[in-house]
């Protein structure tokens, strides 16, 4: 994940990896993962898809049950975005019809594998689904910690001399982080928490601290960052791997031996 930023600041940063099933926050300093500070979030893209599925059913959209998951997934990827303020965004939707008679709903045309085509209205779920990252209680009443707070907690748990560098390079990974507006919303959320902490410190101590600039980095390979990072690692001359000849000689059991760790698993 950090290979694209290596030339700028070295292999130091905080990775926010969110794919289909799970989200992880992983602090890395000088190429070493700070394992004790890794945070796990049991919410990711699959939960947004389920939220959109339920929203379509609740609104009475006539989507065949066999197509519902695929339709919800395509709506998420095509129309999903993170709003700056969810209450203001909902107000825009409500006022659009009242003031000028124009609805902010989108129309999505889907053609299934049987060749059947139909239209689906896309409304509040465009931004309500991705809002899960910042208000997780929308989809899971048991989980109430937003991703920006989780990142802040993970960095605060790291050694104090690494924190500034970890804040200055938040690296996004995984398809769920490619949602429009996610980068900006996350950067603002973490920056606000950092600024609030510095303000409290100044009020209690009277000491003016140097500002901490939070910067979120994204790359063109967001959906394939894990694969891209693994391929870069595999190209290194010190990387050890199982050859086809080894596999043919020992069979599948050779996968239980990790040549990187140089011990049996």
VOPAGU-2260 file (C-alpha; in pm, 1 decimal, decimal comma):
REM VOPAGU-2260
SITE   aa  ch    i         X         Y         Z
SITE  UNK   A    0       0,0       0,0       0,0
SITE  UNK   A    1     283,5     238,6      81,8
SITE  UNK   A    2     501,1     163,4    -220,5
SITE  UNK   A    3     374,4     462,4    -419,5
SITE  UNK   A    4     475,0     706,4    -143,2
SITE  UNK   A    5     815,1     553,7     -74,0
SITE  UNK   A    6    1009,1     815,5    -270,6
SITE  UNK   A    7     839,9    1103,7     -86,7
SITE  UNK   A    8     854,9    1017,4     282,9
SITE  UNK   A    9     967,5     656,9     307,7
SITE  UNK   A   10     763,9     356,1     407,7
SITE  UNK   A   11     579,2     530,4     689,5
SITE  UNK   A   12     207,3     595,1     699,5
SITE  UNK   A   13    -130,6     468,6     814,0
SITE  UNK   A   14    -319,1     241,5     577,2
SITE  UNK   A   15    -698,8     244,8     573,9
SITE  UNK   A   16    -795,7     -68,0     383,2
SITE  UNK   A   17   -1164,9    -128,3     316,8
SITE  UNK   A   18   -1284,5    -382,9      66,9
SITE  UNK   A   19   -1599,1    -592,3      51,7
SITE  UNK   A   20   -1602,7    -766,0     387,6
SITE  UNK   A   21   -1387,3    -585,6     643,3
SITE  UNK   A   22   -1200,3    -260,4     713,4
SITE  UNK   A   23    -856,1    -240,8     871,9
SITE  UNK   A   24    -643,5      49,7     995,4
SITE  UNK   A   25    -273,6     -43,9     985,9
SITE  UNK   A   26       3,8     190,4    1108,5
SITE  UNK   A   27     341,1     132,6     939,1
SITE  UNK   A   28     666,7     300,8    1046,2
SITE  UNK   A   29     985,4     270,7     838,0
SITE  UNK   A   30     848,0     -38,9     669,2
SITE  UNK   A   31     751,2    -215,4     993,5
SITE  UNK   A   32     387,5    -277,7    1083,8
SITE  UNK   A   33     302,2    -164,8    1436,9
SITE  UNK   A   34      99,5    -477,6    1497,6
SITE  UNK   A   35     -28,3    -390,1    1845,1
SITE  UNK   A   36    -200,2     -78,1    1704,9
SITE  UNK   A   37    -389,6    -237,2    1415,1
SITE  UNK   A   38    -762,2    -165,9    1435,1
SITE  UNK   A   39   -1039,8    -378,9    1290,4
SITE  UNK   A   40   -1381,0    -256,7    1176,9
SITE  UNK   A   41   -1646,3    -523,0    1098,6
SITE  UNK   A   42   -1808,7    -303,4     832,8
SITE  UNK   A   43   -1721,4    -255,1     465,5
SITE  UNK   A   44   -1864,1    -247,7     112,7
SITE  UNK   A   45   -2088,1    -549,5     159,9
SITE  UNK   A   46   -2276,0    -370,2     436,8
SITE  UNK   A   47   -2334,6     -67,2     211,1
SITE  UNK   A   48   -2473,4    -301,7     -54,2
SITE  UNK   A   49   -2711,6    -457,5     199,4
SITE  UNK   A   50   -2822,5    -112,1     313,9
SITE  UNK   A   51   -2906,3     -11,4     -44,7
SITE  UNK   A   52   -3088,9    -339,2    -102,2
SITE  UNK   A   53   -3309,0    -272,4     199,0
SITE  UNK   A   54   -3368,6      89,4      92,4
SITE  UNK   A   55   -3487,1     -23,0    -252,1
SITE  UNK   A   56   -3722,6    -279,2     -98,9
SITE  UNK   A   57   -3860,4     -32,7     154,8
SITE  UNK   A   58   -3934,8     218,6    -121,2
SITE  UNK   A   59   -4114,2     -46,8    -324,5
SITE  UNK   A   60   -3882,1     -50,4    -625,3
SITE  UNK   A   61   -3981,8    -331,8    -857,5
SITE  UNK   A   62   -3652,0    -515,4    -876,1
SITE  UNK   A   63   -3656,8    -894,9    -921,0
SITE  UNK   A   64   -3518,9   -1064,8    -612,5
SITE  UNK   A   65   -3255,3   -1242,3    -823,6
SITE  UNK   A   66   -3120,9    -907,1    -945,6
SITE  UNK   A   67   -3148,1    -711,0    -621,0
SITE  UNK   A   68   -2792,9    -760,9    -494,7
SITE  UNK   A   69   -2635,9    -688,5    -832,7
SITE  UNK   A   70   -2850,7    -376,1    -879,9
SITE  UNK   A   71   -2761,0    -249,0    -530,7
SITE  UNK   A   72   -2391,0    -310,1    -593,8
SITE  UNK   A   73   -2397,8    -122,8    -926,2
SITE  UNK   A   74   -2589,2     169,1    -771,3
SITE  UNK   A   75   -2329,2     186,5    -494,0
SITE  UNK   A   76   -2039,1     194,6    -739,7
SITE  UNK   A   77   -2198,8     426,6    -996,1
SITE  UNK   A   78   -2388,3     678,7    -782,7
SITE  UNK   A   79   -2251,1     647,0    -429,1
SITE  UNK   A   80   -2080,5     945,9    -267,4
SITE  UNK   A   81   -1994,7    1084,0      76,5
SITE  UNK   A   82   -2170,8    1409,5     157,5
SITE  UNK   A   83   -2005,9    1688,2     357,6
SITE  UNK   A   84   -2309,5    1717,6     584,0
SITE  UNK   A   85   -2575,9    1449,2     575,6
SITE  UNK   A   86   -2853,8    1669,7     718,4
SITE  UNK   A   87   -2791,8    1941,4     459,5
SITE  UNK   A   88   -2779,2    1679,9     185,0
SITE  UNK   A   89   -3114,9    1534,5     287,2
SITE  UNK   A   90   -3256,1    1886,7     301,3
SITE  UNK   A   91   -3141,3    1943,7     -58,6
SITE  UNK   A   92   -3332,6    1636,1    -171,3
SITE  UNK   A   93   -3647,7    1748,5       7,4
SITE  UNK   A   94   -3632,1    2108,2    -115,3
SITE  UNK   A   95   -3553,6    2020,5    -476,9
SITE  UNK   A   96   -3911,5    1912,3    -543,2
SITE  UNK   A   97   -4078,1    2181,9    -333,0
SITE  UNK   A   98   -3886,9    2476,6    -479,7
SITE  UNK   A   99   -3843,4    2397,2    -847,6
SITE  UNK   A  100   -4030,6    2074,5    -902,2
SITE  UNK   A  101   -3713,1    1887,3    -995,4
SITE  UNK   A  102   -3630,0    1570,8    -811,9
SITE  UNK   A  103   -3269,4    1492,4    -716,8
SITE  UNK   A  104   -3344,7    1122,8    -765,2
SITE  UNK   A  105   -3143,1     948,9   -1036,9
SITE  UNK   A  106   -3272,6     685,0   -1275,7
SITE  UNK   A  107   -3066,9     371,3   -1317,0
SITE  UNK   A  108   -3140,1     136,9   -1608,3
SITE  UNK   A  109   -3050,0    -225,0   -1547,2
SITE  UNK   A  110   -3042,0    -514,0   -1792,7
SITE  UNK   A  111   -3016,3    -857,9   -1635,0
SITE  UNK   A  112   -2871,5   -1179,4   -1777,3
SITE  UNK   A  113   -3210,4   -1273,3   -1920,3
SITE  UNK   A  114   -3211,4    -959,2   -2132,6
SITE  UNK   A  115   -3483,8    -792,6   -1928,9
SITE  UNK   A  116   -3445,6    -415,6   -1881,9
SITE  UNK   A  117   -3610,8    -192,4   -1623,9
SITE  UNK   A  118   -3555,5     143,2   -1451,8
SITE  UNK   A  119   -3481,8     192,7   -1083,1
SITE  UNK   A  120   -3507,4     523,8    -894,0
SITE  UNK   A  121   -3196,6     604,4    -690,2
SITE  UNK   A  122   -3240,1     848,7    -401,9
SITE  UNK   A  123   -3115,5     899,4     -48,0
SITE  UNK   A  124   -2923,6     571,4     -52,0
SITE  UNK   A  125   -2664,5     735,7    -279,4
SITE  UNK   A  126   -2513,2     910,1      22,8
SITE  UNK   A  127   -2682,4     730,8     311,5
SITE  UNK   A  128   -2500,2     405,6     227,9
SITE  UNK   A  129   -2141,9     542,7     229,5
SITE  UNK   A  130   -2231,4     745,6     540,4
SITE  UNK   A  131   -2186,8     412,5     720,8
SITE  UNK   A  132   -1815,3     488,2     757,1
SITE  UNK   A  133   -1886,3     801,8     960,2
SITE  UNK   A  134   -2214,8     702,9    1124,8
SITE  UNK   A  135   -2193,3     322,2    1146,6
SITE  UNK   A  136   -2505,2     302,5    1363,8
SITE  UNK   A  137   -2701,6     344,9    1039,5
SITE  UNK   A  138   -2626,1     -17,2     952,0
SITE  UNK   A  139   -2514,0    -174,9    1280,2
SITE  UNK   A  140   -2650,4     -65,9    1617,1
SITE  UNK   A  141   -2363,8    -248,2    1791,1
SITE  UNK   A  142   -2093,4     -40,7    1623,3
SITE  UNK   A  143   -2086,7     336,1    1682,0
SITE  UNK   A  144   -1723,0     437,8    1625,4
SITE  UNK   A  145   -1663,1     629,5    1297,1
SITE  UNK   A  146   -1360,9     544,1    1085,1
SITE  UNK   A  147   -1193,0     881,6    1143,7
SITE  UNK   A  148   -1201,3     819,4    1520,4
SITE  UNK   A  149   -1064,2     468,0    1473,1
SITE  UNK   A  150    -772,6     602,6    1268,9
SITE  UNK   A  151    -705,5     869,7    1530,1
SITE  UNK   A  152    -713,0     610,6    1810,6
SITE  UNK   A  153    -478,3     379,7    1618,5
SITE  UNK   A  154    -219,7     654,9    1565,9
SITE  UNK   A  155    -248,7     776,3    1925,4
SITE  UNK   A  156    -167,7     422,5    2040,8
SITE  UNK   A  157     160,8     430,2    1843,8
SITE  UNK   A  158     494,6     556,1    1981,8
SITE  UNK   A  159     480,5     933,0    2022,3
SITE  UNK   A  160     777,6    1000,1    1792,6
SITE  UNK   A  161     599,0     833,5    1498,7
SITE  UNK   A  162     261,0    1005,9    1520,5
SITE  UNK   A  163     326,8    1316,0    1309,9
SITE  UNK   A  164     449,5    1105,8    1019,7
SITE  UNK   A  165     158,3     865,0    1053,9
SITE  UNK   A  166     -90,1    1153,2    1037,6
SITE  UNK   A  167      86,0    1309,4     738,7
SITE  UNK   A  168      42,0    1002,1     519,2
SITE  UNK   A  169    -295,0     828,4     546,2
SITE  UNK   A  170    -304,5     584,3     256,6
SITE  UNK   A  171    -633,7     455,7     116,9
SITE  UNK   A  172    -669,4     101,4     -12,2
SITE  UNK   A  173    -962,4    -108,4    -132,2
SITE  UNK   A  174   -1263,1     -41,7    -351,1
SITE  UNK   A  175   -1482,0      96,6     -72,5
SITE  UNK   A  176   -1240,2     387,1     -17,1
SITE  UNK   A  177   -1279,0     495,2    -381,3
SITE  UNK   A  178   -1626,4     636,8    -311,3
SITE  UNK   A  179   -1652,7     996,4    -430,0
SITE  UNK   A  180   -1590,0    1240,9    -146,0
SITE  UNK   A  181   -1454,2     976,5      94,9
SITE  UNK   A  182   -1097,5    1109,3      84,2
SITE  UNK   A  183   -1200,9    1467,9     162,1
SITE  UNK   A  184   -1447,7    1365,8     434,3
SITE  UNK   A  185   -1193,3    1140,2     604,1
SITE  UNK   A  186    -917,6    1401,3     588,8
SITE  UNK   A  187   -1141,8    1664,6     745,7
SITE  UNK   A  188   -1267,6    1426,0    1014,1
SITE  UNK   A  189    -919,6    1324,9    1129,5
SITE  UNK   A  190    -788,0    1683,1    1104,6
SITE  UNK   A  191   -1073,1    1813,8    1320,3
SITE  UNK   A  192    -993,0    1557,1    1590,2
SITE  UNK   A  193    -622,4    1646,0    1583,9
SITE  UNK   A  194    -694,6    2018,9    1601,5
SITE  UNK   A  195    -935,4    1970,0    1892,0
SITE  UNK   A  196    -669,5    1777,8    2086,5
SITE  UNK   A  197    -406,5    2047,1    2020,9
SITE  UNK   A  198    -649,9    2320,5    2130,7
SITE  UNK   A  199    -720,1    2140,7    2458,8
SITE  UNK   A  200    -348,2    2094,1    2518,1
SITE  UNK   A  201    -284,1    2465,7    2460,0
SITE  UNK   A  202    -565,4    2564,3    2696,7
SITE  UNK   A  203    -438,1    2340,3    2976,7
SITE  UNK   A  204     -64,7    2397,4    2935,2
SITE  UNK   A  205     -40,5    2740,4    2778,3
SITE  UNK   A  206     210,5    2597,0    2530,5
SITE  UNK   A  207     158,6    2651,9    2157,3
SITE  UNK   A  208     234,3    2329,3    1969,3
SITE  UNK   A  209     334,2    2304,3    1605,8
SITE  UNK   A  210      34,1    2218,1    1388,2
SITE  UNK   A  211     -12,3    1863,4    1261,5
SITE  UNK   A  212    -119,7    1844,4     899,1
SITE  UNK   A  213    -331,6    1544,0     810,3
SITE  UNK   A  214    -295,5    1431,0     451,3
SITE  UNK   A  215    -485,7    1146,9     287,5
SITE  UNK   A  216    -321,0     984,6     -12,4
SITE  UNK   A  217    -498,6     784,5    -280,3
SITE  UNK   A  218    -362,9     615,0    -588,8
SITE  UNK   A  219    -499,8     484,5    -921,6
SITE  UNK   A  220    -492,8     126,4    -792,7
SITE  UNK   A  221    -736,8     164,5    -502,4
SITE  UNK   A  222    -938,3    -144,2    -592,2
SITE  UNK   A  223    -625,4    -349,5    -653,7
SITE  UNK   A  224    -384,4    -205,6    -395,6
SITE  UNK   A  225    -338,6    -537,6    -216,1
SITE  UNK   A  226    -256,4    -718,1    -540,5
SITE  UNK   A  227     -30,0    -433,9    -654,6
SITE  UNK   A  228     163,6    -430,0    -327,4
SITE  UNK   A  229     205,5    -808,3    -333,9
SITE  UNK   A  230     329,6    -799,2    -693,6
SITE  UNK   A  231     588,0    -532,5    -605,6
SITE  UNK   A  232     704,5    -742,0    -311,8
SITE  UNK   A  233     726,2   -1055,6    -528,2
SITE  UNK   A  234     956,2    -874,9    -772,9
SITE  UNK   A  235    1217,6    -810,9    -504,8
SITE  UNK   A  236    1530,1   -1027,7    -543,9
SITE  UNK   A  237    1515,4   -1136,9    -177,4
SITE  UNK   A  238    1158,8   -1266,4    -209,9
SITE  UNK   A  239    1138,5   -1643,6    -181,0
SITE  UNK   A  240     859,7   -1843,7    -334,2
SITE  UNK   A  241     754,5   -2198,6    -421,0
SITE  UNK   A  242     838,9   -2300,1    -775,6
SITE  UNK   A  243     613,7   -2509,8    -994,8
SITE  UNK   A  244     867,2   -2791,9    -967,2
SITE  UNK   A  245     841,8   -2781,0    -585,9
SITE  UNK   A  246     464,4   -2793,8    -605,9
SITE  UNK   A  247     465,7   -3088,7    -847,0
SITE  UNK   A  248     707,9   -3276,1    -621,4
SITE  UNK   A  249     543,2   -3211,7    -283,6
SITE  UNK   A  250     184,2   -3139,2    -376,2
SITE  UNK   A  251     -55,1   -2892,4    -206,1
SITE  UNK   A  252      97,5   -2958,1     136,4
SITE  UNK   A  253     391,5   -2736,7      40,1
SITE  UNK   A  254     161,1   -2436,4      91,6
SITE  UNK   A  255     189,5   -2509,3     464,8
SITE  UNK   A  256     555,3   -2409,2     447,3
SITE  UNK   A  257     623,9   -2037,0     441,0
SITE  UNK   A  258     953,5   -1963,6     265,2
SITE  UNK   A  259     939,4   -1600,7     377,3
SITE  UNK   A  260     931,5   -1693,2     745,9
SITE  UNK   A  261    1157,4   -1994,4     684,3
SITE  UNK   A  262     957,9   -2226,4     904,6
SITE  UNK   A  263     674,4   -2473,1     876,4
SITE  UNK   A  264     319,9   -2356,9     935,7
